[in-house]
Amino acid sequence: VQLQASGGGLVQAGGSLRLSCAASGLTFSRYNTGWFRQAPGKEREFVAAVSWNGYRTSYADSVKGRFTISRDNGKNTVYLQMNSLKPDDTASYYCAAGRSSPLTEHSNYDYWGRGTLVTVSS
């Protein structure tokens, strides 16, 4: 199983980025998918998740109204649209896939991709 995240980069505060995570080696449409992030010196934290069928989404309070998670099961890909970025959003972002709930708990994810770095300058 591979989860390949991309789309990170350097952006000014107030800007936007879209992260993508392409999955292979699993039946993607059967897995919930989520995004987590980890800033230097901090623990990994939940950002957003979408259920296997796309019907349920969940967001951390810190990103509600700014980030949108979506998925395309035909392309085995999950996306994270990030708008109105803030310096506090600076972190490595990780995508994950799992079959258990709740979606917010990292322990419910079985597969993890490598991080993609997002840096937001002030």
C-alpha positions as CSV (number, residue, x, y, z in Angstrom):
1,V,0.0,0.0,0.0
2,Q,1.2,3.4,-0.9
3,L,-0.1,6.9,-0.1
4,Q,1.7,9.6,-2.0
5,A,1.0,13.1,-0.8
6,S,1.9,16.2,-2.9
7,G,1.1,19.8,-3.2
8,G,2.9,21.3,-0.3
9,G,5.1,24.4,-0.6
10,L,5.7,27.9,0.6
11,V,2.9,30.4,0.6
12,Q,2.2,33.8,2.1
13,A,-0.4,34.2,4.8
14,G,-3.9,34.4,3.3
15,G,-2.9,32.3,0.4
16,S,-4.1,28.9,-0.7
17,L,-2.8,25.4,-1.5
18,R,-4.3,22.2,-2.5
19,L,-2.8,19.0,-1.3
20,S,-3.4,15.7,-3.0
21,C,-2.9,12.1,-1.8
22,A,-2.9,9.3,-4.4
23,A,-3.4,5.8,-3.1
24,S,-2.4,2.5,-4.5
25,G,-2.4,-1.1,-3.4
26,L,-5.7,-1.0,-1.6
27,T,-9.4,-0.8,-2.4
28,F,-9.5,2.9,-1.9
29,S,-13.3,3.2,-2.0
30,R,-13.6,1.1,1.1
31,Y,-11.3,3.3,3.2
32,N,-12.0,6.4,5.2
33,T,-9.2,8.9,4.5
34,G,-7.8,11.7,6.6
35,W,-5.2,14.4,6.8
36,F,-3.1,15.0,9.9
37,R,-0.3,17.5,10.5
38,Q,2.8,17.8,12.6
39,A,4.6,21.0,13.3
40,P,8.2,21.0,14.6
41,G,8.2,20.2,18.3
42,K,4.5,19.4,18.4
43,E,2.5,16.3,18.4
44,R,0.7,15.1,15.3
45,E,-2.8,16.5,15.1
46,F,-6.0,15.7,13.2
47,V,-6.9,18.2,10.4
48,A,-9.7,16.7,8.3
49,A,-11.3,13.4,7.3
50,V,-13.8,12.1,4.8
51,S,-15.6,8.8,5.0
52,W,-15.2,6.0,2.4
53,N,-18.3,7.1,0.5
54,G,-17.7,10.8,0.9
55,Y,-20.9,11.4,2.8
56,R,-19.3,12.3,6.1
57,T,-16.6,14.9,6.7
58,S,-14.9,16.0,9.9
59,Y,-12.7,19.0,10.6
60,A,-10.5,20.3,13.4
61,D,-11.9,23.5,14.9
62,S,-8.8,25.3,13.9
63,V,-9.4,24.7,10.1
64,K,-13.2,24.8,9.9
65,G,-14.4,27.2,7.3
66,R,-10.9,27.4,5.7
67,F,-10.1,23.9,4.6
68,T,-12.1,21.5,2.6
69,I,-11.5,17.8,2.2
70,S,-12.8,15.8,-0.8
71,R,-12.1,12.6,-2.5
72,D,-12.4,11.0,-6.0
73,N,-12.8,7.3,-5.7
74,G,-12.4,6.9,-9.4
75,K,-8.9,8.4,-9.2
76,N,-8.0,6.9,-5.8
77,T,-7.2,10.3,-4.6
78,V,-8.1,12.5,-1.6
79,Y,-7.7,16.3,-1.6
80,L,-7.3,19.0,1.0
81,Q,-8.1,22.5,-0.3
82,M,-6.5,25.0,2.1
83,N,-7.6,28.6,2.0
84,S,-6.8,31.7,4.1
85,L,-3.7,30.0,5.3
86,K,-2.1,31.2,8.5
87,P,1.5,30.9,9.8
88,D,0.1,28.4,12.5
89,D,-0.8,26.1,9.6
90,T,2.9,25.5,8.9
91,A,3.6,21.8,9.3
92,S,4.2,18.5,7.5
93,Y,0.8,17.2,6.3
94,Y,0.2,13.5,6.2
95,C,-2.6,11.5,4.6
96,A,-3.9,8.3,6.0
97,A,-6.4,5.6,5.2
98,G,-8.4,3.4,7.6
99,R,-11.6,1.5,8.1
100,S,-12.5,2.3,11.7
101,S,-14.2,5.3,13.4
102,P,-14.1,7.9,14.7
103,L,-12.4,9.6,11.8
104,T,-10.6,12.0,14.1
105,E,-8.5,9.4,15.9
106,H,-5.1,8.6,14.3
107,S,-5.2,5.1,15.8
108,N,-8.1,4.3,13.5
109,Y,-5.9,4.7,10.4
110,D,-4.0,1.7,9.1
111,Y,-1.9,3.3,6.3
112,W,0.1,6.5,6.3
113,G,1.9,8.4,3.6
114,R,5.0,10.5,3.9
115,G,4.4,14.1,4.8
116,T,4.3,17.0,2.5
117,L,5.6,20.3,3.9
118,V,3.5,23.4,4.1
119,T,5.2,26.6,5.1
120,V,3.1,29.8,5.6
121,S,5.0,33.0,5.8
122,S,3.7,36.0,7.7
